[in-house]
Amino acid sequence: MTEDRTVVILAAGEGKRMKSALSKMLHPLLGRTLLGHVLAAAAPVEADRTLVVVGHAADQVEAHLAEVAPGATPVLQAEQHGTGHAVRIALDAVPDATGTVVVLNGDVPLLRGETVSALVAAHELAGTAATVLTAEVPDPTGLGRIVRDPSGGLERIVEERDASPAEKAIREINAGIYAFDARLLRAALAKLTSDNDQGEEYLTDVFGLLAAAGEPVAVHVATVAEETLGCNDRVELAALRGRLRDRINADLMRSGVTILDPATTWIDVTVAVEPDAVIDQNTQLRGATQVGTGATIGPDTTLIDTVVEAGATVLRAHAVQAKIGSGASVGPYAYLRPGTRLAHKSKIGTFVETKNSEIGEGSKVPHLSYVGDATIGEYSNIGAASVFVNYDGVSKHRTVIGSHARTGSDNMFVAPVEVGDGAYTGAGTVVRRDVPPGALSVSGGQQRIFEGWVESRRPGTAAAEAARAARDQLHATQDADADVDAPGDTSSE
């Protein structure tokens, strides 16, 4: 790259039609905000500086920039007097910038980096004063139109409010994405007026000013028109989300991923899925999630910032900031909370919740259990309906289960406690003390039965009536059996 380059992203608008306390630019769309998508599209330009013009909800936008693009510089447009005014304020903040200025609207999330790069390359190769990205759309309502001269070149850009009926019939629209020569842009911006229907300084008027001065201006047509679609309300946001979903899914399927029902599969742009993974219906993969080759995800599964290694299976589960090892099995109806680490071929089964726990290779927690703040060794089995009692009301404590251990159903592990390698625990055991390797731990005395307790202590209840009826039936059956077994009269005449 030989040219000095500056990217200016326009993100100061109020976005009234979103009807939201959240800045329009910060509404999420499959892994990034609207602004985040545009920042990503601008990245391949490799600009020397990126300026983001902020205005409404500036504090929100600036905080977001500090998180996702700390190298970008916010520039405050305290009063919004149009796109031309916004770009002029941005350039005033970098008076020494030369070369190419790329201007992008902050609400075009489908824009691809290669499209921006192609615009800049065409602009710099031709040496034009200004180049606008355009697209041919079936319905241009609400969008600026591209007015061409008799030779097919760009004559001017007209906003719909200021367009004549003939100009409104034009279907080639302004995408709000431009490349300018910095020196000529500064000079043209100084000449802008607000003599139009909205009383604002239009950046698009720069093209007419440059053309009138004999400076070359050009059009670069987008290969895919949907990349130029903006967002003004939540209906349009939902439509863009659907288009982006389809794009992401198509790209993944072409890379070798099987997606069984693309219409119900939602995958963030930040997610990585390797070839030969299978994604079943009603699945969401979000954030920094990674899915390895041969893994099967879904149906009815949500993974957030979760790593799934090769060959693992995750069925009807929800996982957040977890790691699922190769060949491991999760679900159905499991919940993996942050800090869960499953080793190779381990298993988390039905209605199991885990948190901040490591499950060793081949170990299983098959049913109806809570495993929190625990370490489980290799090839151990945790009985059904077990609870790792990790919280004493003030602090969290850790439980350690060794390798090749077998714990009974309905166990309570009162942390901090350790069960050694090869140890067993009986059903219903409350484990309060460490269990040595190879030992059997049980708790509670011998089972005792108090006959007639319900009828004497809970008289008149449904349980007491049921018990009485069952006792009477039992006695009647016993009496009948006794009659059959009584010796009969064997005399004869």
C-alpha positions as CSV (number, residue, x, y, z in Angstrom):
1,M,0.0,0.0,0.0
2,T,1.5,3.3,-1.1
3,E,-1.4,5.7,-0.4
4,D,-2.1,7.2,3.0
5,R,-5.6,6.1,3.9
6,T,-8.2,7.3,6.4
7,V,-11.5,5.5,7.2
8,V,-14.4,7.6,8.4
9,I,-17.5,5.7,9.8
10,L,-20.7,7.7,10.3
11,A,-22.3,6.6,13.5
12,A,-23.8,9.7,15.0
13,G,-27.4,9.3,14.0
14,E,-30.2,9.0,16.5
15,G,-32.0,6.1,14.8
16,K,-35.5,7.2,16.0
17,R,-37.3,4.4,14.2
18,M,-35.5,1.8,16.3
19,K,-37.4,3.2,19.3
20,S,-34.6,2.1,21.6
21,A,-32.6,3.4,24.5
22,L,-29.7,1.6,22.9
23,S,-27.8,3.3,20.2
24,K,-28.9,2.1,16.8
25,M,-25.2,1.3,16.0
26,L,-25.0,-1.1,18.9
27,H,-27.9,-3.4,18.1
28,P,-26.6,-6.9,17.7
29,L,-26.6,-9.0,14.6
30,L,-25.1,-12.5,14.7
31,G,-22.0,-11.9,16.7
32,R,-21.3,-8.2,16.1
33,T,-23.1,-4.9,16.5
34,L,-24.2,-3.0,13.3
35,L,-21.1,-0.8,13.9
36,G,-18.9,-3.8,14.6
37,H,-19.8,-5.4,11.2
38,V,-18.8,-2.1,9.4
39,L,-15.6,-1.9,11.3
40,A,-14.8,-5.5,10.2
41,A,-15.6,-4.6,6.6
42,A,-13.2,-1.7,6.8
43,A,-10.3,-3.7,8.3
44,P,-8.9,-5.0,4.9
45,V,-8.3,-1.4,3.8
46,E,-5.5,-1.3,6.3
47,A,-6.1,2.4,6.9
48,D,-3.5,4.5,8.7
49,R,-6.4,5.8,10.9
50,T,-10.0,4.9,11.6
51,L,-12.4,7.7,12.7
52,V,-15.9,7.0,14.0
53,V,-18.2,10.0,14.1
54,V,-20.4,9.7,17.2
55,G,-23.3,11.8,18.4
56,H,-26.5,10.4,19.9
57,A,-25.6,8.0,22.8
58,A,-22.0,8.9,22.2
59,D,-20.9,7.4,25.6
60,Q,-22.4,4.0,24.6
61,V,-20.7,4.0,21.2
62,E,-17.4,5.1,22.6
63,A,-17.4,2.4,25.3
64,H,-18.2,-0.2,22.6
65,L,-15.3,1.1,20.4
66,A,-12.9,0.8,23.4
67,E,-13.9,-2.8,23.7
68,V,-14.0,-4.0,20.0
69,A,-11.8,-1.5,18.2
70,P,-9.5,0.3,20.6
71,G,-7.4,1.6,17.7
72,A,-10.3,3.6,16.3
73,T,-10.8,7.2,17.3
74,P,-14.2,8.6,18.2
75,V,-15.0,12.1,16.9
76,L,-17.9,13.9,18.4
77,Q,-20.5,15.5,16.2
78,A,-22.3,17.3,19.0
79,E,-25.0,18.7,16.7
80,Q,-26.0,16.7,13.6
81,H,-26.2,18.9,10.5
82,G,-25.8,16.2,7.9
83,T,-23.4,13.7,6.5
84,G,-21.2,16.4,4.9
85,H,-20.9,18.1,8.3
86,A,-20.0,14.9,10.0
87,V,-17.2,14.1,7.5
88,R,-15.9,17.7,7.8
89,I,-15.7,17.4,11.6
90,A,-13.8,14.1,11.2
91,L,-11.2,15.5,8.9
92,D,-10.7,18.5,11.1
93,A,-9.5,16.0,13.7
94,V,-6.8,14.8,11.4
95,P,-5.6,17.9,9.5
96,D,-2.4,16.1,8.2
97,A,-4.3,13.2,6.6
98,T,-3.7,12.9,2.9
99,G,-4.3,10.2,0.2
100,T,-7.6,8.4,0.2
101,V,-10.5,8.9,2.6
102,V,-13.0,6.0,2.8
103,V,-16.4,7.0,4.2
104,L,-18.8,4.3,5.3
105,N,-22.3,4.4,6.9
106,G,-22.4,2.6,10.2
107,D,-25.6,0.7,9.5
108,V,-24.7,-1.6,6.5
109,P,-23.8,-4.8,8.3
110,L,-23.8,-7.0,5.2
111,L,-21.0,-5.1,3.6
112,R,-18.0,-7.4,2.9
113,G,-14.4,-6.4,3.3
114,E,-13.6,-7.4,-0.3
115,T,-16.2,-5.0,-1.6
116,V,-14.6,-2.1,0.3
117,S,-11.2,-3.2,-0.9
118,A,-12.3,-3.4,-4.5
119,L,-13.9,0.1,-4.3
120,V,-10.6,1.6,-2.9
121,A,-8.5,-0.2,-5.4
122,A,-10.6,1.0,-8.3
123,H,-10.6,4.6,-7.0
124,E,-6.8,4.7,-6.5
125,L,-6.0,3.0,-9.8
126,A,-8.2,5.4,-11.8
127,G,-6.9,8.4,-9.8
128,T,-10.4,9.9,-9.5
129,A,-11.5,12.7,-7.1
130,A,-14.4,10.6,-5.7
131,T,-15.9,7.2,-6.3
132,V,-19.3,6.0,-5.0
133,L,-20.4,2.5,-4.4
134,T,-23.8,1.8,-6.1
135,A,-26.2,-1.1,-6.6
136,E,-29.2,-1.9,-8.7
137,V,-32.1,-2.7,-6.5
138,P,-35.8,-3.7,-7.3
139,D,-37.2,-1.1,-4.8
140,P,-35.1,2.0,-4.3
141,T,-37.7,3.7,-2.0
142,G,-36.1,5.9,0.6
143,L,-32.6,5.7,-1.0
144,G,-30.5,8.3,-2.8
145,R,-30.4,7.8,-6.6
146,I,-27.5,7.8,-9.0
147,V,-28.0,10.3,-11.9
148,R,-25.8,9.5,-14.8
149,D,-24.8,11.8,-17.7
150,P,-25.5,11.0,-21.3
151,S,-22.2,9.1,-21.6
152,G,-23.0,6.9,-18.6
153,G,-20.7,8.7,-16.2
154,L,-21.8,10.0,-12.8
155,E,-23.5,13.4,-13.0
156,R,-24.7,13.7,-9.4
157,I,-26.4,11.9,-6.5
158,V,-29.8,13.0,-5.5
159,E,-31.6,12.2,-2.2
160,E,-35.1,10.9,-2.6
161,R,-36.7,13.9,-0.9
162,D,-35.1,16.2,-3.4
163,A,-35.6,13.9,-6.5
164,S,-38.0,14.6,-9.4
165,P,-40.5,11.9,-10.4
166,A,-38.1,10.8,-13.2
167,E,-35.2,10.6,-10.8
168,K,-37.3,8.6,-8.3
169,A,-37.8,6.0,-11.1
170,I,-34.1,5.3,-11.2
171,R,-33.2,1.9,-9.5
172,E,-29.4,2.5,-9.2
173,I,-28.9,3.7,-5.6
174,N,-26.2,5.2,-3.5
175,A,-24.9,2.7,-1.0
176,G,-23.5,5.4,1.3
177,I,-20.0,4.1,0.8
178,Y,-17.3,6.3,-0.8
179,A,-13.7,6.8,-1.6
180,F,-12.3,10.4,-1.9
181,D,-9.1,12.2,-2.6
182,A,-8.5,13.8,0.8
183,R,-7.3,17.2,-0.6
184,L,-10.2,17.6,-3.0
185,L,-12.7,16.4,-0.4
186,R,-11.7,19.0,2.1
187,A,-12.1,21.8,-0.5
188,A,-15.5,20.5,-1.6
189,L,-16.8,20.1,2.0
190,A,-16.0,23.8,2.6
191,K,-18.5,24.7,-0.2
192,L,-21.5,22.6,1.0
193,T,-24.7,24.4,1.9
194,S,-27.9,23.2,3.6
195,D,-30.2,24.4,0.8
196,N,-32.3,21.2,0.5
197,D,-35.4,19.6,1.9
198,Q,-33.8,18.5,5.2
199,G,-31.7,21.6,5.7
200,E,-28.6,19.5,6.1
201,E,-25.1,19.4,4.5
202,Y,-25.2,16.4,2.2
203,L,-22.0,14.6,1.6
204,T,-23.5,13.5,-1.7
205,D,-23.4,17.1,-3.0
206,V,-19.6,16.8,-3.0
207,F,-19.9,14.7,-6.2
208,G,-21.8,17.4,-8.1
209,L,-19.3,20.1,-6.9
210,L,-16.3,18.0,-8.0
211,A,-17.9,17.2,-11.4
212,A,-18.8,20.8,-12.0
213,A,-15.2,21.8,-11.3
214,G,-14.0,19.3,-13.9
215,E,-12.7,16.8,-11.4
216,P,-13.2,13.1,-12.4
217,V,-15.8,11.2,-10.3
218,A,-16.7,7.6,-10.8
219,V,-19.1,4.8,-9.9
220,H,-18.2,1.4,-8.6
221,V,-21.1,-1.1,-8.8
222,A,-21.4,-3.6,-6.0
223,T,-21.4,-7.2,-7.2
224,V,-24.0,-8.2,-4.6
225,A,-26.7,-5.6,-4.0
226,E,-27.7,-6.9,-0.6
227,E,-24.3,-5.7,0.8
228,T,-25.5,-2.2,0.5
229,L,-28.7,-2.6,2.5
230,G,-29.0,-0.4,5.6
231,C,-31.1,-0.6,8.7
232,N,-33.6,1.9,10.0
233,D,-36.0,-0.1,12.3
234,R,-36.3,-3.5,13.9
235,V,-38.2,-5.0,11.0
236,E,-35.3,-4.2,8.7
237,L,-32.9,-5.4,11.4
238,A,-34.6,-8.8,11.5
239,A,-34.6,-9.0,7.7
240,L,-30.9,-8.3,7.6
241,R,-30.3,-10.9,10.3
242,G,-32.1,-13.5,8.1
243,R,-30.0,-12.6,5.1
244,L,-26.8,-12.8,7.1
245,R,-27.8,-16.1,8.6
246,D,-28.3,-17.5,5.1
247,R,-24.9,-16.1,3.9
248,I,-23.1,-17.6,6.9
249,N,-24.7,-21.0,6.5
250,A,-24.1,-21.1,2.8
251,D,-20.4,-20.3,3.3
252,L,-20.1,-23.0,5.9
253,M,-21.9,-25.7,3.9
254,R,-19.6,-24.9,0.9
255,S,-16.6,-25.4,3.2
256,G,-17.8,-28.9,4.1
257,V,-20.1,-28.4,7.1
258,T,-23.4,-30.2,7.1
259,I,-26.3,-28.0,8.2
260,L,-29.5,-30.1,8.2
261,D,-32.0,-27.2,8.5
262,P,-30.4,-23.8,7.5
263,A,-33.6,-21.9,8.2
264,T,-33.5,-22.7,11.9
265,T,-29.7,-22.6,12.4
266,W,-28.2,-19.3,13.6
267,I,-24.4,-19.0,13.6
268,D,-22.5,-15.9,14.5
269,V,-19.9,-14.5,12.2
270,T,-17.4,-15.0,15.0
271,V,-17.9,-18.8,15.2
272,A,-15.5,-21.4,13.6
273,V,-16.9,-24.7,12.4
274,E,-14.6,-27.3,10.8
275,P,-15.5,-29.6,7.8
276,D,-17.6,-32.7,8.4
277,A,-19.2,-31.2,11.5
278,V,-23.0,-31.7,11.5
279,I,-25.3,-29.0,12.8
280,D,-28.9,-30.2,13.4
281,Q,-32.0,-28.0,13.5
282,N,-32.9,-25.3,16.0
283,T,-29.3,-24.7,16.9
284,Q,-27.5,-21.5,17.8
285,L,-23.7,-21.1,17.8
286,R,-22.7,-17.8,19.3
287,G,-19.7,-15.7,20.3
288,A,-16.3,-17.4,20.2
289,T,-17.7,-20.9,19.8
290,Q,-15.5,-23.5,17.9
291,V,-16.8,-26.8,16.6
292,G,-14.3,-29.5,15.5
293,T,-14.4,-31.9,12.6
294,G,-16.9,-34.7,12.9
295,A,-18.7,-33.2,15.9
296,T,-22.5,-33.3,16.0
297,I,-24.4,-30.3,17.4
298,G,-28.1,-30.3,18.0
299,P,-31.0,-30.4,17.5
300,D,-32.2,-27.8,19.9
301,T,-28.8,-26.7,21.2
302,T,-27.3,-23.3,22.1
303,L,-23.5,-23.0,22.5
304,I,-22.0,-19.6,23.6
305,D,-18.2,-19.1,23.7
306,T,-17.8,-22.9,23.8
307,V,-15.2,-25.2,22.3
308,V,-16.4,-28.6,21.0
309,E,-13.6,-30.8,19.9
310,A,-13.6,-33.4,17.1
311,G,-16.2,-36.2,17.2
312,A,-18.1,-34.9,20.2
313,T,-21.9,-35.0,20.4
314,V,-24.0,-32.2,22.0
315,L,-27.8,-32.9,22.0
316,R,-30.5,-30.6,23.3
317,A,-28.1,-28.8,25.6
318,H,-27.1,-25.3,26.6
319,A,-23.4,-24.4,27.2
320,V,-21.6,-21.2,28.1
321,Q,-17.8,-20.8,28.2
322,A,-17.3,-24.6,28.3
323,K,-14.9,-27.0,26.7
324,I,-16.2,-30.3,25.4
325,G,-13.4,-32.8,24.6
326,S,-13.1,-35.1,21.6
327,G,-15.6,-37.9,21.5
328,A,-17.4,-36.5,24.6
329,S,-21.2,-36.7,24.9
330,V,-23.5,-34.1,26.3
331,G,-27.3,-34.2,26.8
332,P,-30.1,-34.3,26.2
333,Y,-31.2,-31.5,28.5
334,A,-27.9,-30.6,30.0
335,Y,-26.6,-27.2,31.1
336,L,-22.8,-26.6,31.0
337,R,-22.0,-23.4,32.8
338,P,-18.7,-21.4,32.6
339,G,-15.6,-23.3,33.6
340,T,-16.9,-26.7,32.6
341,R,-14.1,-28.9,31.1
342,L,-15.0,-32.3,29.7
343,A,-12.1,-34.6,28.7
344,H,-12.0,-37.2,25.9
345,K,-15.0,-39.5,25.8
346,S,-16.5,-38.2,29.0
347,K,-20.3,-37.9,29.4
348,I,-22.7,-35.4,30.8
349,G,-26.2,-36.9,30.6
350,T,-29.9,-36.0,31.0
351,F,-30.8,-33.1,33.3
352,V,-27.2,-32.6,34.5
353,E,-25.9,-29.1,35.4
354,T,-22.1,-28.5,35.7
355,K,-20.1,-25.4,36.7
356,N,-16.4,-24.7,37.1
357,S,-15.7,-28.5,37.0
358,E,-13.3,-30.8,35.2
359,I,-14.6,-34.2,34.2
360,G,-11.8,-36.7,33.4
361,E,-11.4,-39.0,30.4
362,G,-14.2,-41.6,30.2
363,S,-15.9,-40.4,33.3
364,K,-19.7,-40.1,33.4
365,V,-22.4,-38.0,35.1
366,P,-25.4,-39.6,33.4
367,H,-28.5,-38.4,35.2
368,L,-30.2,-35.7,37.2
369,S,-27.2,-34.2,39.0
370,Y,-25.5,-31.0,39.9
371,V,-21.7,-30.9,39.6
372,G,-20.3,-27.5,40.8
373,D,-16.7,-26.7,41.7
374,A,-15.4,-30.2,41.2
375,T,-12.7,-32.3,39.8
376,I,-13.5,-35.8,38.7
377,G,-10.8,-38.2,37.6
378,E,-10.7,-40.7,34.8
379,Y,-13.3,-43.5,34.2
380,S,-15.4,-42.7,37.3
381,N,-19.2,-42.9,37.4
382,I,-21.4,-40.5,39.4
383,G,-24.7,-42.0,40.5
384,A,-28.1,-40.4,39.5
385,A,-29.5,-37.5,41.6
386,S,-26.2,-36.5,43.1
387,V,-25.4,-33.0,44.3
388,F,-21.9,-31.5,44.8
389,V,-22.7,-29.2,47.7
390,N,-20.2,-26.5,46.9
391,Y,-21.6,-23.4,48.8
392,D,-21.7,-22.9,52.5
393,G,-23.5,-19.7,52.4
394,V,-20.4,-17.6,52.3
395,S,-17.7,-19.3,50.2
396,K,-17.5,-21.9,47.4
397,H,-15.5,-25.1,48.1
398,R,-14.2,-27.8,45.9
399,T,-14.9,-31.6,45.7
400,V,-12.4,-34.0,44.2
401,I,-13.5,-37.4,43.0
402,G,-10.6,-39.8,42.0
403,S,-10.3,-42.1,39.0
404,H,-12.2,-45.3,38.7
405,A,-14.6,-44.3,41.5
406,R,-18.2,-45.4,41.7
407,T,-20.6,-43.2,43.6
408,G,-24.1,-44.3,44.5
409,S,-27.4,-42.6,43.5
410,D,-28.7,-39.7,45.6
411,N,-25.3,-38.8,47.0
412,M,-24.5,-35.4,48.6
413,F,-20.8,-34.4,48.5
414,V,-20.4,-31.6,51.1
415,A,-17.3,-29.7,50.0
416,P,-14.5,-29.5,50.7
417,V,-14.3,-33.3,50.4
418,E,-12.3,-35.9,48.5
419,V,-13.2,-39.4,47.3
420,G,-10.1,-41.4,46.5
421,D,-9.3,-43.5,43.5
422,G,-11.3,-46.7,43.2
423,A,-13.6,-45.8,46.1
424,Y,-17.3,-46.5,46.3
425,T,-20.1,-44.7,48.0
426,G,-23.5,-46.2,48.8
427,A,-26.9,-45.0,47.7
428,G,-28.2,-42.0,49.7
429,T,-24.8,-41.3,51.2
430,V,-23.9,-37.9,52.5
431,V,-20.2,-37.6,52.1
432,R,-18.8,-35.1,54.7
433,R,-15.4,-36.7,55.3
434,D,-12.7,-37.8,52.8
435,V,-13.1,-41.3,51.5
436,P,-9.8,-43.2,51.2
437,P,-8.8,-44.9,48.0
438,G,-10.6,-48.2,47.6
439,A,-12.9,-47.6,50.6
440,L,-16.7,-47.9,50.7
441,S,-18.6,-45.0,52.4
442,V,-22.2,-45.2,53.6
443,S,-24.2,-43.0,55.9
444,G,-27.4,-43.3,57.9
445,G,-28.6,-46.1,60.1
446,Q,-30.5,-49.3,59.4
447,Q,-33.8,-48.8,57.7
448,R,-36.7,-48.7,60.2
449,I,-40.4,-49.1,59.6
450,F,-43.2,-47.6,61.9
451,E,-46.4,-49.5,61.1
452,G,-49.6,-47.3,61.2
453,W,-47.7,-44.0,61.4
454,V,-49.7,-42.2,58.7
455,E,-53.1,-43.2,60.1
456,S,-52.1,-42.2,63.6
457,R,-50.2,-39.0,62.8
458,R,-52.1,-37.8,59.7
459,P,-55.7,-38.9,60.3
460,G,-58.2,-37.8,57.8
461,T,-55.7,-37.2,55.0
462,A,-55.9,-38.8,51.6
463,A,-52.8,-40.7,52.4
464,A,-54.3,-42.1,55.6
465,E,-57.5,-43.1,53.7
466,A,-55.5,-44.8,51.0
467,A,-53.4,-46.7,53.6
468,R,-56.6,-47.8,55.5
469,A,-58.2,-49.1,52.2
470,A,-55.0,-50.9,51.2
471,R,-54.7,-52.5,54.7
472,D,-58.3,-53.6,54.6
473,Q,-57.9,-55.1,51.2
474,L,-54.7,-56.9,52.3
475,H,-56.6,-58.3,55.3
476,A,-59.5,-59.4,53.2
477,T,-57.1,-61.2,50.8
478,Q,-55.4,-62.9,53.7
479,D,-58.7,-64.0,55.2
480,A,-59.8,-65.5,51.8
481,D,-56.6,-67.3,51.5
482,A,-57.0,-68.7,55.0
483,D,-60.5,-70.1,54.1
484,V,-59.2,-71.8,51.0
485,D,-56.4,-73.4,53.0
486,A,-58.7,-74.7,55.9
487,P,-59.2,-78.6,56.0
488,G,-62.5,-79.7,54.4
489,D,-65.2,-82.5,55.5
490,T,-64.0,-85.8,54.0
491,S,-66.8,-88.0,55.4
492,S,-69.1,-90.0,53.0
493,E,-72.3,-91.7,53.2
